Amino acid sequence: MLQDDAGVYHFPTIEPTQDSFSHYDDKLRDAEVPIVIDFGSSTCQFGWAAETKPRIQFRNVIAKSRKDGEILVGNGIANIEAVRQSLKSPIDRNVVTHFEAFETVLDYGLSRLGMNKEVDLKHPVCMTECPANPASIRANLSEIWFELYGIPSLAYGVDCLFDLQTSQFQDDALVISLGHQAIHFIPILQGKPQWNR
């Protein structure tokens, strides 16, 4: 968040732009650096654990072009109004429910990182999920990752708790996660989330 001269915090405005392809260099490949994915209901961010910023960020939607039936993803949808009728998001009510769309978004994001789906990914993956994500959904997501992409390991986490851990906050708090489709309140007591309260 950004703070103005009056001390008021504002969310930065992020304008979608056409995504470029990132360079997948030998240093990342050889060190098997984990891929970090913030899979939000509105936007996706893909990057590497060794870097402080994500390499790419795009809208978490897919659409089918009326002209030629081409599948368009994220920021590749230049005129979103023209395809609004066919827009589909992998997420419904903050949970991934459309797994084909999920795979399409992953293919798009990984290709922009310079990864080739034809070869098994040798990188561990850390991906965000919503609080209290159903076990069946997590099982389906894990199946896609391990069977289609051949990753060695996978970790899930709640994005707002990653932020809290980064700030090294150790006391009691109330974490408020503002999403595109949901708001979550997570009480923190002595540095640990209280899921049962």
RAHU-V288071 format. One record per run of one state. SS is the DSSP state (h for helix, s for strand, l for the rest). FROM is the first residue (numbers start at 1). LEN is the number of residues. Records with the same first field share a line. If there is no record, write none. Layout:
SS = FROM-LEN ; FROM-LEN
This chain:
l = 1-1 ; 4-5 ; 11-15 ; 32-3 ; 40-3 ; 49-7 ; 60-2 ; 65-6 ; 77-7 ; 87-1 ; 89-2 ; 93-2 ; 97-2 ; 113-12 ; 129-6 ; 149-5 ; 158-1 ; 167-6 ; 179-4 ; 190-2 ; 194-4
s = 2-2 ; 9-2 ; 35-5 ; 43-6 ; 56-4 ; 62-3 ; 71-3 ; 88-1 ; 91-2 ; 95-2 ; 125-4 ; 154-4 ; 173-6 ; 183-7 ; 192-2
h = 26-6 ; 74-3 ; 84-3 ; 99-14 ; 135-14 ; 159-8
